[in-house]
Amino acid sequence: MVSSPGSLSVQQTLGLTSLCLENARGAKDAELALELCDDAEVALSGIKGSQRKALVASKKDEDQTLSKRIADLYINLGTLQGILGRSDKAHANFKKAVQWG
């Protein structure tokens, strides 16, 4: 379980989220997969609103790349949650992806 996601850098958060989603996709147990999705969601929530606004507004290529990666992670998270029967969470994460994209 992710305990204090706010202490990670954006790059670390992306790495942690990717790891959680990879393991969730590979999990044979649906409950474990859902727990890993929850961990990914908590990690992504550690990216502060001010960081999001700065990355989305930035014209720098590296910031736009980070913003797109975060949007992609939200899409992947939502897709996996939908497959696992959590359509409410999936829709919420698809909306978050739009905010990042």
Contacts in CASP RR format, 6 or more apart in sequence:
PFRMAT RR
TARGET T0000
AUTHOR 0000-0000-0000
METHOD contacts of the structure
MODEL  1
MVSSPGSLSVQQTLGLTSLCLENARGAKDAELALELCDDAEVALSGIKGS
QRKALVASKKDEDQTLSKRIADLYINLGTLQGILGRSDKAHANFKKAVQW
G
1 35 0 8 1.000
1 39 0 8 1.000
1 42 0 8 1.000
2 16 0 8 1.000
2 20 0 8 1.000
2 39 0 8 1.000
2 42 0 8 1.000
2 43 0 8 1.000
5 13 0 8 1.000
5 16 0 8 1.000
5 42 0 8 1.000
5 43 0 8 1.000
5 44 0 8 1.000
5 45 0 8 1.000
5 46 0 8 1.000
6 13 0 8 1.000
6 46 0 8 1.000
6 47 0 8 1.000
6 48 0 8 1.000
8 16 0 8 1.000
8 43 0 8 1.000
8 46 0 8 1.000
10 47 0 8 1.000
10 51 0 8 1.000
10 55 0 8 1.000
10 66 0 8 1.000
10 70 0 8 1.000
11 66 0 8 1.000
13 43 0 8 1.000
13 44 0 8 1.000
13 46 0 8 1.000
13 47 0 8 1.000
14 66 0 8 1.000
14 69 0 8 1.000
14 70 0 8 1.000
14 73 0 8 1.000
16 40 0 8 1.000
16 43 0 8 1.000
17 40 0 8 1.000
17 43 0 8 1.000
17 44 0 8 1.000
17 73 0 8 1.000
17 77 0 8 1.000
18 73 0 8 1.000
20 36 0 8 1.000
20 37 0 8 1.000
20 39 0 8 1.000
20 40 0 8 1.000
20 43 0 8 1.000
21 36 0 8 1.000
21 37 0 8 1.000
21 40 0 8 1.000
21 73 0 8 1.000
21 76 0 8 1.000
21 77 0 8 1.000
21 80 0 8 1.000
23 36 0 8 1.000
24 32 0 8 1.000
24 33 0 8 1.000
24 34 0 8 1.000
24 36 0 8 1.000
24 37 0 8 1.000
24 40 0 8 1.000
24 80 0 8 1.000
25 33 0 8 1.000
25 80 0 8 1.000
26 33 0 8 1.000
27 33 0 8 1.000
27 36 0 8 1.000
30 84 0 8 1.000
33 80 0 8 1.000
33 84 0 8 1.000
34 81 0 8 1.000
34 84 0 8 1.000
34 86 0 8 1.000
37 77 0 8 1.000
37 80 0 8 1.000
37 81 0 8 1.000
37 84 0 8 1.000
37 86 0 8 1.000
37 89 0 8 1.000
40 73 0 8 1.000
40 77 0 8 1.000
41 77 0 8 1.000
41 89 0 8 1.000
41 93 0 8 1.000
44 70 0 8 1.000
44 73 0 8 1.000
44 74 0 8 1.000
44 77 0 8 1.000
44 96 0 8 1.000
47 70 0 8 1.000
52 67 0 8 1.000
52 70 0 8 1.000
52 99 0 8 1.000
52 100 0 8 1.000
54 63 0 8 1.000
55 63 0 8 1.000
55 64 0 8 1.000
55 66 0 8 1.000
55 67 0 8 1.000
55 70 0 8 1.000
55 100 0 8 1.000
56 67 0 8 1.000
56 99 0 8 1.000
56 100 0 8 1.000
56 101 0 8 1.000
58 64 0 8 1.000
58 67 0 8 1.000
67 100 0 8 1.000
67 101 0 8 1.000
68 100 0 8 1.000
68 101 0 8 1.000
70 100 0 8 1.000
71 97 0 8 1.000
71 98 0 8 1.000
71 100 0 8 1.000
71 101 0 8 1.000
72 97 0 8 1.000
74 93 0 8 1.000
74 94 0 8 1.000
74 96 0 8 1.000
74 97 0 8 1.000
74 100 0 8 1.000
75 93 0 8 1.000
75 94 0 8 1.000
75 97 0 8 1.000
77 93 0 8 1.000
78 89 0 8 1.000
78 90 0 8 1.000
78 93 0 8 1.000
78 94 0 8 1.000
79 90 0 8 1.000
81 87 0 8 1.000
81 89 0 8 1.000
81 90 0 8 1.000
81 93 0 8 1.000
82 89 0 8 1.000
82 90 0 8 1.000
END
